[in-house]
Amino acid sequence: MAEYEELEQSIDIAATPAQVWALVSDVPAMARWSPQVVRSTVKGGVVKQGATIKNLNRKGPLFWPTSSKVVRFEPHRDFALRIKENRTIWSFQLEENAAGGTTLTQRRELPQGVSAVSIVLTKTILGGVDGFTQHLKDGMQETLAKIKAEAEASA
């Protein structure tokens, strides 16, 4: 496995991009779907381009805070947050698919690589790069499956 790699997982959802967007842009709700997110709070309460967010994350008995900023906000198409502490961008892209539903893709983007402090913490506390990367991939699959279930239940 590469030292650090961009990650991507996709799922098809039987709901419109507008219905899926309402979920993925609801930042505080991410704790319902992501096995790593404990809590996310949007400063000022409004999710929009430039909004700042405080997060509490978890892996087993370990908890850590992060700060993020909305760096892309294109309704029904693209939503992305840059994590201050590690410089990664976590995003959701939505595309209408041939079945009339939505293909939802979650990505971890690394346009500036990963911060030195994050590298040290991953290697020494979070189980190593390969193990933590697999943990993230598994978490992405779980997150997408839970968003799909919620979107299709309300579609």
C-alpha positions as CSV (number, residue, x, y, z in Angstrom):
1,M,0.0,0.0,0.0
2,A,1.3,3.5,-0.7
3,E,2.5,5.6,2.2
4,Y,-0.4,8.0,1.8
5,E,-3.0,7.7,-0.9
6,E,-6.1,9.5,-2.0
7,L,-9.1,7.4,-1.2
8,E,-12.4,7.1,-3.0
9,Q,-15.6,5.0,-2.5
10,S,-18.9,5.3,-4.4
11,I,-22.4,4.0,-4.1
12,D,-25.6,4.3,-6.1
13,I,-28.6,5.6,-4.3
14,A,-32.3,5.5,-5.4
15,A,-32.9,9.1,-4.5
16,T,-32.4,12.4,-6.4
17,P,-29.3,14.5,-6.0
18,A,-31.3,17.1,-4.1
19,Q,-32.4,14.5,-1.6
20,V,-28.9,13.1,-1.2
21,W,-27.5,16.7,-1.0
22,A,-29.8,17.5,1.9
23,L,-28.1,14.7,3.9
24,V,-24.4,15.1,3.0
25,S,-24.5,18.9,3.5
26,D,-26.1,18.4,7.0
27,V,-22.7,18.4,8.8
28,P,-24.0,17.7,12.3
29,A,-25.8,14.6,11.0
30,M,-22.5,13.0,9.9
31,A,-22.1,11.5,13.4
32,R,-25.1,9.2,12.5
33,W,-23.3,7.7,9.5
34,S,-19.6,7.9,10.1
35,P,-18.0,5.4,12.5
36,Q,-15.3,8.0,13.2
37,V,-17.2,11.2,13.7
38,V,-18.6,11.6,17.2
39,R,-19.8,15.2,16.8
40,S,-19.5,18.1,14.3
41,T,-20.6,21.7,15.1
42,V,-20.9,24.4,12.5
43,K,-19.9,27.9,13.7
44,G,-22.9,30.1,13.3
45,G,-25.1,27.1,12.5
46,V,-25.2,27.6,8.7
47,V,-23.4,25.3,6.3
48,K,-22.1,27.3,3.4
49,Q,-18.9,28.1,1.5
50,G,-16.3,29.2,4.0
51,A,-18.1,27.9,7.1
52,T,-15.9,26.6,9.9
53,I,-16.6,23.4,11.8
54,K,-15.3,21.8,15.0
55,N,-15.2,18.0,15.0
56,L,-14.7,15.3,17.5
57,N,-13.4,12.0,16.1
58,R,-12.9,8.5,17.5
59,K,-11.1,5.3,16.8
60,G,-11.7,2.7,19.5
61,P,-10.8,4.3,22.9
62,L,-9.0,7.3,21.2
63,F,-10.7,10.6,20.7
64,W,-9.3,13.7,19.0
65,P,-10.6,17.1,17.9
66,T,-10.2,18.6,14.4
67,S,-11.2,21.9,12.8
68,S,-12.4,22.1,9.2
69,K,-13.6,24.7,6.7
70,V,-16.0,24.3,3.8
71,V,-13.9,24.7,0.7
72,R,-16.4,23.6,-2.0
73,F,-20.2,24.1,-1.8
74,E,-22.0,23.5,-5.0
75,P,-25.6,22.4,-4.1
76,H,-26.6,19.0,-5.4
77,R,-23.1,18.4,-6.9
78,D,-20.0,18.9,-4.7
79,F,-19.4,19.4,-0.9
80,A,-15.9,19.5,0.5
81,L,-14.2,20.2,3.9
82,R,-10.5,20.9,4.4
83,I,-9.2,19.5,7.7
84,K,-6.8,22.1,9.3
85,E,-4.7,19.7,11.3
86,N,-3.8,17.3,8.5
87,R,-4.4,19.3,5.3
88,T,-6.7,16.6,3.8
89,I,-9.9,17.4,2.0
90,W,-12.9,15.2,2.6
91,S,-15.6,15.5,-0.1
92,F,-18.8,14.2,-1.5
93,Q,-19.6,14.4,-5.2
94,L,-23.1,13.7,-6.4
95,E,-24.0,12.8,-10.0
96,E,-27.4,11.8,-11.4
97,N,-27.1,8.3,-12.7
98,A,-28.8,6.4,-15.5
99,A,-31.4,4.9,-13.2
100,G,-32.6,8.4,-12.2
101,G,-30.9,8.2,-8.8
102,T,-27.6,9.5,-7.5
103,T,-24.1,8.2,-7.6
104,L,-22.5,9.5,-4.4
105,T,-18.7,9.5,-4.2
106,Q,-16.8,10.2,-1.0
107,R,-13.1,11.1,-1.3
108,R,-10.1,11.9,0.8
109,E,-8.1,14.3,-1.3
110,L,-4.4,15.1,-0.7
111,P,-3.7,18.2,-2.7
112,Q,-1.0,19.4,-0.2
113,G,-0.1,16.0,1.1
114,V,-0.5,15.1,4.8
115,S,0.9,17.3,7.6
116,A,3.9,16.1,9.6
117,V,2.0,16.0,12.9
118,S,-0.6,13.8,11.3
119,I,2.0,11.5,9.9
120,V,3.6,11.1,13.4
121,L,0.2,10.5,15.1
122,T,-0.9,8.0,12.4
123,K,2.3,6.0,12.7
124,T,2.6,6.1,16.5
125,I,-1.0,6.2,17.9
126,L,-3.5,5.4,15.2
127,G,-2.2,2.0,14.2
128,G,0.2,2.8,11.4
129,V,-0.4,4.1,7.9
130,D,-1.7,0.9,6.4
131,G,-4.0,0.0,9.3
132,F,-5.4,3.5,9.6
133,T,-5.9,3.8,5.8
134,Q,-7.9,0.5,5.8
135,H,-9.9,1.8,8.8
136,L,-10.7,5.0,6.7
137,K,-11.7,2.9,3.7
138,D,-14.0,0.7,5.8
139,G,-15.4,3.8,7.4
140,M,-16.2,5.4,4.0
141,Q,-18.0,2.2,2.9
142,E,-20.1,2.2,6.2
143,T,-20.8,6.0,5.9
144,L,-22.0,5.7,2.3
145,A,-24.2,2.6,3.1
146,K,-25.9,4.5,6.0
147,I,-26.4,7.6,3.9
148,K,-27.9,5.4,1.1
149,A,-30.3,3.7,3.6
150,E,-31.5,7.0,5.0
151,A,-31.9,8.6,1.6
152,E,-33.8,5.7,0.2
153,A,-36.0,5.4,3.3
154,S,-37.1,9.0,2.8
155,A,-37.2,9.1,-1.0
